[in-house]
Amino acid sequence: MHGTRGKADAELHSGTAAFEGLATAGWLADYFRIVQLLLRALGKSLVDLFGTEEAAGAEKMILAAAEKVIGDVKKAISGAAKIFSERDPATQAGLRKSGEIEAKANQGFEGQDVKCPACGSRAVVKGERVAVKEPRIDDVTGTMYRQRVILPNALNCFVCGLSLKGHASLHAAELGGNYSILEHLDPADYFGIETPDLDAYFESRMKELAEEAEYSNE
């Protein structure tokens, strides 16, 4: 998809026929799959956009591509699992310990912990934001927050080395579901409320009190 995005940018900004010569086999199934995801989020289907006949063809392409991805993902998982299982117990324990630390450091703001499908250790899934919910107030703490909905598109295990890229691969590994991240908000920043400079106020007030005391002493 990154190559296709680059082609689109080239065509948009230069006016050249960047997609000329690019075989549909390299991008069309993935295009239909992404469109299908977006349509489902809107409560629609491929039929609503393309009609019955073209939608049926798109579905076949999506299924065929999914079967290939599933095969590739199973191969990657079994390969990583085999390599890890062949290590001695002491090495495995050391990798799990260092991998846990590495996973925590690489999780970032929008990452999520998951169980690695190859070695069962803590792995990190990351993705892209697809929606932001309306802010809410916690009834107990009174804090303001909102949910950021993330579509996963990458998995990294720092223990066994398993790496999966693209939402299709995450979906094939049964880790493709959206997840939410809570983002705490500062009401003043969110609503653009200007807060007073208390330090400047206290400094000014102390100066006024000093002048009043000096005046009264006279």
Rosetta constraint file for C-alpha pairs under 8 A:
AtomPair CA 1 CA 5 HARMONIC 6.05 0.50
AtomPair CA 1 CA 27 HARMONIC 7.00 0.50
AtomPair CA 1 CA 30 HARMONIC 7.66 0.50
AtomPair CA 2 CA 6 HARMONIC 6.23 0.50
AtomPair CA 3 CA 7 HARMONIC 6.32 0.50
AtomPair CA 4 CA 8 HARMONIC 6.23 0.50
AtomPair CA 4 CA 27 HARMONIC 7.10 0.50
AtomPair CA 5 CA 9 HARMONIC 6.23 0.50
AtomPair CA 6 CA 10 HARMONIC 6.21 0.50
AtomPair CA 7 CA 11 HARMONIC 6.21 0.50
AtomPair CA 7 CA 18 HARMONIC 5.35 0.50
AtomPair CA 7 CA 19 HARMONIC 6.22 0.50
AtomPair CA 8 CA 12 HARMONIC 6.05 0.50
AtomPair CA 8 CA 18 HARMONIC 7.06 0.50
AtomPair CA 8 CA 19 HARMONIC 7.55 0.50
AtomPair CA 9 CA 13 HARMONIC 6.02 0.50
AtomPair CA 10 CA 14 HARMONIC 5.60 0.50
AtomPair CA 10 CA 15 HARMONIC 7.29 0.50
AtomPair CA 10 CA 16 HARMONIC 6.91 0.50
AtomPair CA 10 CA 18 HARMONIC 6.16 0.50
AtomPair CA 11 CA 15 HARMONIC 5.00 0.50
AtomPair CA 11 CA 16 HARMONIC 5.11 0.50
AtomPair CA 11 CA 17 HARMONIC 5.84 0.50
AtomPair CA 11 CA 18 HARMONIC 5.19 0.50
AtomPair CA 11 CA 19 HARMONIC 7.58 0.50
AtomPair CA 12 CA 16 HARMONIC 7.98 0.50
AtomPair CA 22 CA 26 HARMONIC 7.42 0.50
AtomPair CA 23 CA 27 HARMONIC 7.62 0.50
AtomPair CA 24 CA 28 HARMONIC 5.14 0.50
AtomPair CA 25 CA 29 HARMONIC 7.17 0.50
AtomPair CA 27 CA 31 HARMONIC 6.10 0.50
AtomPair CA 28 CA 32 HARMONIC 6.24 0.50
AtomPair CA 29 CA 33 HARMONIC 6.20 0.50
AtomPair CA 29 CA 58 HARMONIC 7.07 0.50
AtomPair CA 29 CA 61 HARMONIC 5.30 0.50
AtomPair CA 29 CA 62 HARMONIC 5.28 0.50
AtomPair CA 29 CA 65 HARMONIC 6.49 0.50
AtomPair CA 30 CA 34 HARMONIC 6.22 0.50
AtomPair CA 30 CA 62 HARMONIC 7.13 0.50
AtomPair CA 30 CA 65 HARMONIC 7.77 0.50
AtomPair CA 31 CA 35 HARMONIC 6.18 0.50
AtomPair CA 32 CA 36 HARMONIC 6.01 0.50
AtomPair CA 32 CA 58 HARMONIC 6.15 0.50
AtomPair CA 32 CA 59 HARMONIC 7.93 0.50
AtomPair CA 32 CA 62 HARMONIC 6.80 0.50
AtomPair CA 33 CA 37 HARMONIC 6.35 0.50
AtomPair CA 33 CA 62 HARMONIC 5.92 0.50
AtomPair CA 34 CA 38 HARMONIC 6.35 0.50
AtomPair CA 35 CA 39 HARMONIC 6.07 0.50
AtomPair CA 35 CA 46 HARMONIC 7.75 0.50
AtomPair CA 36 CA 40 HARMONIC 6.11 0.50
AtomPair CA 36 CA 45 HARMONIC 6.55 0.50
AtomPair CA 36 CA 46 HARMONIC 6.07 0.50
AtomPair CA 37 CA 41 HARMONIC 6.39 0.50
AtomPair CA 38 CA 42 HARMONIC 6.60 0.50
AtomPair CA 39 CA 43 HARMONIC 6.26 0.50
AtomPair CA 39 CA 44 HARMONIC 4.82 0.50
AtomPair CA 39 CA 45 HARMONIC 5.56 0.50
AtomPair CA 39 CA 46 HARMONIC 7.09 0.50
AtomPair CA 40 CA 44 HARMONIC 5.24 0.50
AtomPair CA 40 CA 45 HARMONIC 6.11 0.50
AtomPair CA 44 CA 48 HARMONIC 6.34 0.50
AtomPair CA 45 CA 49 HARMONIC 7.03 0.50
AtomPair CA 46 CA 50 HARMONIC 5.86 0.50
AtomPair CA 46 CA 51 HARMONIC 7.21 0.50
AtomPair CA 46 CA 55 HARMONIC 5.25 0.50
AtomPair CA 46 CA 58 HARMONIC 7.94 0.50
AtomPair CA 47 CA 51 HARMONIC 4.44 0.50
AtomPair CA 47 CA 52 HARMONIC 5.14 0.50
AtomPair CA 47 CA 54 HARMONIC 7.76 0.50
AtomPair CA 47 CA 55 HARMONIC 5.21 0.50
AtomPair CA 50 CA 54 HARMONIC 5.72 0.50
AtomPair CA 50 CA 55 HARMONIC 5.63 0.50
AtomPair CA 51 CA 55 HARMONIC 5.86 0.50
AtomPair CA 52 CA 56 HARMONIC 6.17 0.50
AtomPair CA 53 CA 57 HARMONIC 6.56 0.50
AtomPair CA 54 CA 58 HARMONIC 6.15 0.50
AtomPair CA 55 CA 59 HARMONIC 6.14 0.50
AtomPair CA 56 CA 60 HARMONIC 6.43 0.50
AtomPair CA 57 CA 61 HARMONIC 6.39 0.50
AtomPair CA 58 CA 62 HARMONIC 6.18 0.50
AtomPair CA 59 CA 63 HARMONIC 6.19 0.50
AtomPair CA 60 CA 64 HARMONIC 6.13 0.50
AtomPair CA 61 CA 65 HARMONIC 6.09 0.50
AtomPair CA 62 CA 66 HARMONIC 6.03 0.50
AtomPair CA 63 CA 67 HARMONIC 6.23 0.50
AtomPair CA 64 CA 68 HARMONIC 6.61 0.50
AtomPair CA 65 CA 69 HARMONIC 6.25 0.50
AtomPair CA 66 CA 70 HARMONIC 6.00 0.50
AtomPair CA 66 CA 168 HARMONIC 7.20 0.50
AtomPair CA 66 CA 172 HARMONIC 7.58 0.50
AtomPair CA 67 CA 71 HARMONIC 6.30 0.50
AtomPair CA 68 CA 72 HARMONIC 6.27 0.50
AtomPair CA 69 CA 73 HARMONIC 6.02 0.50
AtomPair CA 69 CA 168 HARMONIC 6.93 0.50
AtomPair CA 69 CA 169 HARMONIC 6.18 0.50
AtomPair CA 69 CA 172 HARMONIC 6.86 0.50
AtomPair CA 70 CA 74 HARMONIC 6.07 0.50
AtomPair CA 70 CA 169 HARMONIC 7.15 0.50
AtomPair CA 70 CA 172 HARMONIC 5.17 0.50
AtomPair CA 70 CA 173 HARMONIC 7.62 0.50
AtomPair CA 71 CA 75 HARMONIC 6.21 0.50
AtomPair CA 72 CA 76 HARMONIC 6.24 0.50
AtomPair CA 73 CA 77 HARMONIC 6.12 0.50
AtomPair CA 73 CA 164 HARMONIC 7.54 0.50
AtomPair CA 73 CA 169 HARMONIC 6.23 0.50
AtomPair CA 73 CA 172 HARMONIC 6.74 0.50
AtomPair CA 73 CA 173 HARMONIC 6.79 0.50
AtomPair CA 74 CA 78 HARMONIC 6.06 0.50
AtomPair CA 74 CA 173 HARMONIC 7.77 0.50
AtomPair CA 75 CA 79 HARMONIC 5.97 0.50
AtomPair CA 76 CA 80 HARMONIC 6.21 0.50
AtomPair CA 76 CA 162 HARMONIC 7.14 0.50
AtomPair CA 77 CA 81 HARMONIC 6.07 0.50
AtomPair CA 77 CA 117 HARMONIC 6.68 0.50
AtomPair CA 77 CA 118 HARMONIC 5.07 0.50
AtomPair CA 77 CA 162 HARMONIC 6.76 0.50
AtomPair CA 78 CA 82 HARMONIC 6.02 0.50
AtomPair CA 78 CA 118 HARMONIC 6.55 0.50
AtomPair CA 79 CA 83 HARMONIC 6.34 0.50
AtomPair CA 80 CA 84 HARMONIC 6.21 0.50
AtomPair CA 80 CA 118 HARMONIC 6.06 0.50
AtomPair CA 80 CA 119 HARMONIC 7.68 0.50
AtomPair CA 80 CA 160 HARMONIC 5.95 0.50
AtomPair CA 80 CA 161 HARMONIC 6.63 0.50
AtomPair CA 80 CA 162 HARMONIC 5.71 0.50
AtomPair CA 81 CA 85 HARMONIC 6.03 0.50
AtomPair CA 81 CA 118 HARMONIC 4.67 0.50
AtomPair CA 81 CA 119 HARMONIC 5.60 0.50
AtomPair CA 81 CA 160 HARMONIC 7.08 0.50
AtomPair CA 82 CA 86 HARMONIC 6.28 0.50
AtomPair CA 83 CA 87 HARMONIC 6.95 0.50
AtomPair CA 83 CA 160 HARMONIC 7.56 0.50
AtomPair CA 84 CA 92 HARMONIC 7.17 0.50
AtomPair CA 84 CA 119 HARMONIC 7.03 0.50
AtomPair CA 84 CA 160 HARMONIC 5.63 0.50
AtomPair CA 87 CA 91 HARMONIC 6.21 0.50
AtomPair CA 87 CA 92 HARMONIC 6.22 0.50
AtomPair CA 88 CA 92 HARMONIC 6.27 0.50
AtomPair CA 89 CA 93 HARMONIC 6.12 0.50
AtomPair CA 90 CA 94 HARMONIC 6.26 0.50
AtomPair CA 91 CA 95 HARMONIC 6.11 0.50
AtomPair CA 92 CA 96 HARMONIC 6.14 0.50
AtomPair CA 93 CA 97 HARMONIC 6.25 0.50
AtomPair CA 94 CA 98 HARMONIC 6.22 0.50
AtomPair CA 95 CA 99 HARMONIC 5.62 0.50
AtomPair CA 95 CA 158 HARMONIC 7.93 0.50
AtomPair CA 95 CA 159 HARMONIC 5.25 0.50
AtomPair CA 95 CA 160 HARMONIC 7.76 0.50
AtomPair CA 96 CA 100 HARMONIC 6.06 0.50
AtomPair CA 96 CA 121 HARMONIC 6.73 0.50
AtomPair CA 96 CA 159 HARMONIC 5.48 0.50
AtomPair CA 97 CA 101 HARMONIC 6.75 0.50
AtomPair CA 98 CA 102 HARMONIC 6.22 0.50
AtomPair CA 98 CA 158 HARMONIC 7.97 0.50
AtomPair CA 98 CA 159 HARMONIC 7.52 0.50
AtomPair CA 99 CA 103 HARMONIC 5.92 0.50
AtomPair CA 99 CA 122 HARMONIC 7.61 0.50
AtomPair CA 99 CA 157 HARMONIC 7.47 0.50
AtomPair CA 99 CA 158 HARMONIC 4.69 0.50
AtomPair CA 99 CA 159 HARMONIC 4.73 0.50
AtomPair CA 100 CA 104 HARMONIC 6.29 0.50
AtomPair CA 100 CA 121 HARMONIC 7.86 0.50
AtomPair CA 100 CA 122 HARMONIC 6.20 0.50
AtomPair CA 100 CA 123 HARMONIC 7.97 0.50
AtomPair CA 100 CA 158 HARMONIC 7.56 0.50
AtomPair CA 100 CA 159 HARMONIC 7.73 0.50
AtomPair CA 101 CA 105 HARMONIC 6.30 0.50
AtomPair CA 102 CA 106 HARMONIC 6.16 0.50
AtomPair CA 102 CA 158 HARMONIC 6.48 0.50
AtomPair CA 103 CA 107 HARMONIC 5.96 0.50
AtomPair CA 103 CA 122 HARMONIC 7.05 0.50
AtomPair CA 103 CA 123 HARMONIC 6.20 0.50
AtomPair CA 103 CA 124 HARMONIC 6.05 0.50
AtomPair CA 103 CA 157 HARMONIC 7.42 0.50
AtomPair CA 103 CA 158 HARMONIC 6.43 0.50
AtomPair CA 104 CA 108 HARMONIC 7.98 0.50
AtomPair CA 106 CA 124 HARMONIC 7.56 0.50
AtomPair CA 107 CA 111 HARMONIC 4.69 0.50
AtomPair CA 107 CA 112 HARMONIC 6.47 0.50
AtomPair CA 107 CA 113 HARMONIC 7.56 0.50
AtomPair CA 107 CA 124 HARMONIC 6.04 0.50
AtomPair CA 107 CA 125 HARMONIC 7.75 0.50
AtomPair CA 107 CA 126 HARMONIC 7.62 0.50
AtomPair CA 110 CA 126 HARMONIC 6.44 0.50
AtomPair CA 110 CA 127 HARMONIC 7.26 0.50
AtomPair CA 110 CA 150 HARMONIC 7.40 0.50
AtomPair CA 110 CA 181 HARMONIC 6.46 0.50
AtomPair CA 111 CA 124 HARMONIC 6.38 0.50
AtomPair CA 111 CA 125 HARMONIC 5.58 0.50
AtomPair CA 111 CA 126 HARMONIC 4.52 0.50
AtomPair CA 111 CA 127 HARMONIC 7.19 0.50
AtomPair CA 112 CA 124 HARMONIC 5.65 0.50
AtomPair CA 112 CA 125 HARMONIC 5.25 0.50
AtomPair CA 112 CA 126 HARMONIC 6.48 0.50
AtomPair CA 113 CA 122 HARMONIC 6.39 0.50
AtomPair CA 113 CA 123 HARMONIC 5.83 0.50
AtomPair CA 113 CA 124 HARMONIC 4.97 0.50
AtomPair CA 113 CA 125 HARMONIC 6.43 0.50
AtomPair CA 114 CA 122 HARMONIC 5.94 0.50
AtomPair CA 114 CA 123 HARMONIC 5.31 0.50
AtomPair CA 114 CA 124 HARMONIC 6.02 0.50
AtomPair CA 114 CA 125 HARMONIC 6.73 0.50
AtomPair CA 115 CA 120 HARMONIC 5.35 0.50
AtomPair CA 115 CA 121 HARMONIC 5.68 0.50
AtomPair CA 115 CA 122 HARMONIC 5.18 0.50
AtomPair CA 115 CA 123 HARMONIC 5.84 0.50
AtomPair CA 116 CA 120 HARMONIC 4.66 0.50
AtomPair CA 116 CA 121 HARMONIC 5.31 0.50
AtomPair CA 116 CA 122 HARMONIC 6.02 0.50
AtomPair CA 116 CA 123 HARMONIC 5.28 0.50
AtomPair CA 116 CA 157 HARMONIC 6.47 0.50
AtomPair CA 117 CA 173 HARMONIC 7.37 0.50
AtomPair CA 118 CA 160 HARMONIC 7.44 0.50
AtomPair CA 118 CA 162 HARMONIC 7.16 0.50
AtomPair CA 119 CA 159 HARMONIC 7.75 0.50
AtomPair CA 119 CA 160 HARMONIC 6.43 0.50
AtomPair CA 121 CA 157 HARMONIC 7.61 0.50
AtomPair CA 121 CA 159 HARMONIC 6.89 0.50
AtomPair CA 122 CA 157 HARMONIC 7.05 0.50
AtomPair CA 123 CA 155 HARMONIC 7.06 0.50
AtomPair CA 123 CA 156 HARMONIC 5.87 0.50
AtomPair CA 123 CA 157 HARMONIC 4.45 0.50
AtomPair CA 123 CA 158 HARMONIC 6.82 0.50
AtomPair CA 123 CA 159 HARMONIC 7.97 0.50
AtomPair CA 124 CA 155 HARMONIC 5.70 0.50
AtomPair CA 124 CA 156 HARMONIC 5.47 0.50
AtomPair CA 124 CA 157 HARMONIC 6.46 0.50
AtomPair CA 125 CA 152 HARMONIC 6.42 0.50
AtomPair CA 125 CA 153 HARMONIC 7.51 0.50
AtomPair CA 125 CA 154 HARMONIC 5.67 0.50
AtomPair CA 125 CA 155 HARMONIC 4.46 0.50
AtomPair CA 125 CA 156 HARMONIC 6.63 0.50
AtomPair CA 126 CA 152 HARMONIC 5.39 0.50
AtomPair CA 126 CA 153 HARMONIC 6.25 0.50
AtomPair CA 126 CA 154 HARMONIC 5.37 0.50
AtomPair CA 126 CA 155 HARMONIC 6.51 0.50
AtomPair CA 127 CA 150 HARMONIC 5.82 0.50
AtomPair CA 127 CA 151 HARMONIC 5.20 0.50
AtomPair CA 127 CA 152 HARMONIC 3.88 0.50
AtomPair CA 127 CA 153 HARMONIC 4.78 0.50
AtomPair CA 127 CA 154 HARMONIC 6.28 0.50
AtomPair CA 128 CA 150 HARMONIC 5.39 0.50
AtomPair CA 128 CA 151 HARMONIC 5.43 0.50
AtomPair CA 128 CA 152 HARMONIC 6.55 0.50
AtomPair CA 128 CA 153 HARMONIC 7.29 0.50
AtomPair CA 129 CA 148 HARMONIC 6.61 0.50
AtomPair CA 129 CA 149 HARMONIC 5.76 0.50
AtomPair CA 129 CA 150 HARMONIC 4.50 0.50
AtomPair CA 129 CA 151 HARMONIC 6.31 0.50
AtomPair CA 130 CA 148 HARMONIC 7.80 0.50
AtomPair CA 130 CA 149 HARMONIC 5.77 0.50
AtomPair CA 130 CA 150 HARMONIC 5.75 0.50
AtomPair CA 130 CA 151 HARMONIC 6.35 0.50
AtomPair CA 131 CA 148 HARMONIC 6.02 0.50
AtomPair CA 131 CA 149 HARMONIC 5.05 0.50
AtomPair CA 131 CA 150 HARMONIC 7.29 0.50
AtomPair CA 132 CA 146 HARMONIC 7.22 0.50
AtomPair CA 132 CA 147 HARMONIC 5.90 0.50
AtomPair CA 132 CA 148 HARMONIC 4.59 0.50
AtomPair CA 132 CA 149 HARMONIC 6.07 0.50
AtomPair CA 133 CA 146 HARMONIC 5.84 0.50
AtomPair CA 133 CA 147 HARMONIC 5.24 0.50
AtomPair CA 133 CA 148 HARMONIC 6.41 0.50
AtomPair CA 133 CA 149 HARMONIC 7.75 0.50
AtomPair CA 134 CA 146 HARMONIC 6.04 0.50
AtomPair CA 134 CA 147 HARMONIC 7.57 0.50
AtomPair CA 135 CA 144 HARMONIC 6.72 0.50
AtomPair CA 135 CA 145 HARMONIC 5.46 0.50
AtomPair CA 135 CA 146 HARMONIC 4.39 0.50
AtomPair CA 135 CA 147 HARMONIC 7.60 0.50
AtomPair CA 136 CA 144 HARMONIC 5.72 0.50
AtomPair CA 136 CA 145 HARMONIC 5.50 0.50
AtomPair CA 136 CA 146 HARMONIC 6.01 0.50
AtomPair CA 137 CA 142 HARMONIC 5.84 0.50
AtomPair CA 137 CA 143 HARMONIC 5.65 0.50
AtomPair CA 137 CA 144 HARMONIC 4.55 0.50
AtomPair CA 137 CA 145 HARMONIC 6.39 0.50
AtomPair CA 138 CA 142 HARMONIC 4.91 0.50
AtomPair CA 138 CA 143 HARMONIC 5.37 0.50
AtomPair CA 138 CA 144 HARMONIC 6.35 0.50
AtomPair CA 138 CA 145 HARMONIC 7.56 0.50
AtomPair CA 143 CA 184 HARMONIC 7.44 0.50
AtomPair CA 143 CA 185 HARMONIC 7.73 0.50
AtomPair CA 144 CA 184 HARMONIC 5.98 0.50
AtomPair CA 144 CA 185 HARMONIC 5.34 0.50
AtomPair CA 144 CA 186 HARMONIC 6.91 0.50
AtomPair CA 144 CA 187 HARMONIC 6.80 0.50
AtomPair CA 145 CA 182 HARMONIC 6.61 0.50
AtomPair CA 145 CA 183 HARMONIC 5.46 0.50
AtomPair CA 145 CA 184 HARMONIC 4.28 0.50
AtomPair CA 145 CA 185 HARMONIC 5.23 0.50
AtomPair CA 146 CA 182 HARMONIC 5.87 0.50
AtomPair CA 146 CA 183 HARMONIC 5.40 0.50
AtomPair CA 146 CA 184 HARMONIC 6.66 0.50
AtomPair CA 146 CA 185 HARMONIC 7.48 0.50
AtomPair CA 147 CA 180 HARMONIC 5.93 0.50
AtomPair CA 147 CA 181 HARMONIC 5.57 0.50
AtomPair CA 147 CA 182 HARMONIC 4.77 0.50
AtomPair CA 147 CA 183 HARMONIC 6.12 0.50
AtomPair CA 148 CA 180 HARMONIC 5.45 0.50
AtomPair CA 148 CA 181 HARMONIC 5.13 0.50
AtomPair CA 148 CA 182 HARMONIC 6.42 0.50
AtomPair CA 148 CA 183 HARMONIC 7.03 0.50
AtomPair CA 149 CA 178 HARMONIC 6.57 0.50
AtomPair CA 149 CA 179 HARMONIC 5.80 0.50
AtomPair CA 149 CA 180 HARMONIC 4.55 0.50
AtomPair CA 149 CA 181 HARMONIC 6.56 0.50
AtomPair CA 150 CA 178 HARMONIC 5.52 0.50
AtomPair CA 150 CA 179 HARMONIC 5.38 0.50
AtomPair CA 150 CA 180 HARMONIC 5.99 0.50
AtomPair CA 150 CA 181 HARMONIC 7.49 0.50
AtomPair CA 151 CA 167 HARMONIC 7.58 0.50
AtomPair CA 151 CA 176 HARMONIC 7.35 0.50
AtomPair CA 151 CA 177 HARMONIC 7.02 0.50
AtomPair CA 151 CA 178 HARMONIC 4.87 0.50
AtomPair CA 151 CA 179 HARMONIC 6.91 0.50
AtomPair CA 152 CA 166 HARMONIC 7.93 0.50
AtomPair CA 152 CA 167 HARMONIC 6.00 0.50
AtomPair CA 152 CA 170 HARMONIC 7.00 0.50
AtomPair CA 152 CA 175 HARMONIC 7.77 0.50
AtomPair CA 152 CA 176 HARMONIC 5.92 0.50
AtomPair CA 152 CA 177 HARMONIC 7.15 0.50
AtomPair CA 152 CA 178 HARMONIC 6.55 0.50
AtomPair CA 152 CA 179 HARMONIC 7.85 0.50
AtomPair CA 153 CA 165 HARMONIC 5.94 0.50
AtomPair CA 153 CA 166 HARMONIC 4.42 0.50
AtomPair CA 153 CA 167 HARMONIC 4.16 0.50
AtomPair CA 153 CA 168 HARMONIC 7.72 0.50
AtomPair CA 153 CA 169 HARMONIC 7.74 0.50
AtomPair CA 153 CA 170 HARMONIC 6.32 0.50
AtomPair CA 153 CA 176 HARMONIC 7.60 0.50
AtomPair CA 154 CA 163 HARMONIC 7.46 0.50
AtomPair CA 154 CA 164 HARMONIC 5.57 0.50
AtomPair CA 154 CA 165 HARMONIC 4.58 0.50
AtomPair CA 154 CA 166 HARMONIC 5.84 0.50
AtomPair CA 154 CA 167 HARMONIC 7.07 0.50
AtomPair CA 154 CA 170 HARMONIC 6.91 0.50
AtomPair CA 155 CA 162 HARMONIC 7.70 0.50
AtomPair CA 155 CA 163 HARMONIC 5.56 0.50
AtomPair CA 155 CA 164 HARMONIC 5.05 0.50
AtomPair CA 155 CA 165 HARMONIC 6.63 0.50
AtomPair CA 155 CA 170 HARMONIC 7.32 0.50
AtomPair CA 156 CA 161 HARMONIC 7.01 0.50
AtomPair CA 156 CA 162 HARMONIC 5.95 0.50
AtomPair CA 156 CA 163 HARMONIC 4.70 0.50
AtomPair CA 156 CA 164 HARMONIC 6.73 0.50
AtomPair CA 157 CA 161 HARMONIC 5.25 0.50
AtomPair CA 157 CA 162 HARMONIC 5.22 0.50
AtomPair CA 157 CA 163 HARMONIC 6.52 0.50
AtomPair CA 158 CA 162 HARMONIC 7.58 0.50
AtomPair CA 164 CA 169 HARMONIC 6.14 0.50
AtomPair CA 164 CA 170 HARMONIC 6.73 0.50
AtomPair CA 165 CA 169 HARMONIC 6.17 0.50
AtomPair CA 165 CA 170 HARMONIC 7.25 0.50
AtomPair CA 166 CA 170 HARMONIC 6.58 0.50
AtomPair CA 167 CA 171 HARMONIC 5.98 0.50
AtomPair CA 167 CA 176 HARMONIC 6.23 0.50
AtomPair CA 168 CA 172 HARMONIC 6.16 0.50
AtomPair CA 168 CA 176 HARMONIC 7.49 0.50
AtomPair CA 169 CA 173 HARMONIC 6.29 0.50
AtomPair CA 169 CA 176 HARMONIC 7.91 0.50
AtomPair CA 170 CA 174 HARMONIC 6.32 0.50
AtomPair CA 170 CA 175 HARMONIC 5.01 0.50
AtomPair CA 170 CA 176 HARMONIC 4.71 0.50
AtomPair CA 171 CA 175 HARMONIC 5.40 0.50
AtomPair CA 171 CA 176 HARMONIC 3.91 0.50
AtomPair CA 171 CA 177 HARMONIC 7.24 0.50
AtomPair CA 172 CA 176 HARMONIC 7.46 0.50
AtomPair CA 185 CA 189 HARMONIC 7.71 0.50
AtomPair CA 185 CA 190 HARMONIC 6.81 0.50
AtomPair CA 186 CA 190 HARMONIC 6.05 0.50
AtomPair CA 187 CA 191 HARMONIC 5.91 0.50
AtomPair CA 187 CA 192 HARMONIC 7.97 0.50
AtomPair CA 187 CA 193 HARMONIC 7.78 0.50
AtomPair CA 188 CA 192 HARMONIC 5.61 0.50
AtomPair CA 188 CA 193 HARMONIC 4.60 0.50
AtomPair CA 188 CA 194 HARMONIC 6.84 0.50
AtomPair CA 188 CA 195 HARMONIC 7.33 0.50
AtomPair CA 189 CA 193 HARMONIC 6.40 0.50
AtomPair CA 197 CA 201 HARMONIC 6.29 0.50
AtomPair CA 198 CA 202 HARMONIC 6.07 0.50
AtomPair CA 199 CA 203 HARMONIC 6.13 0.50
AtomPair CA 200 CA 204 HARMONIC 6.11 0.50
AtomPair CA 201 CA 205 HARMONIC 6.05 0.50
AtomPair CA 202 CA 206 HARMONIC 6.00 0.50
AtomPair CA 203 CA 207 HARMONIC 6.26 0.50
AtomPair CA 204 CA 208 HARMONIC 6.31 0.50
AtomPair CA 205 CA 209 HARMONIC 6.24 0.50
AtomPair CA 206 CA 210 HARMONIC 6.14 0.50
AtomPair CA 207 CA 211 HARMONIC 6.26 0.50
AtomPair CA 208 CA 212 HARMONIC 6.16 0.50
AtomPair CA 209 CA 213 HARMONIC 6.14 0.50
AtomPair CA 210 CA 214 HARMONIC 6.17 0.50
AtomPair CA 211 CA 215 HARMONIC 6.11 0.50
AtomPair CA 212 CA 216 HARMONIC 6.17 0.50
AtomPair CA 213 CA 217 HARMONIC 6.23 0.50
AtomPair CA 214 CA 218 HARMONIC 6.57 0.50
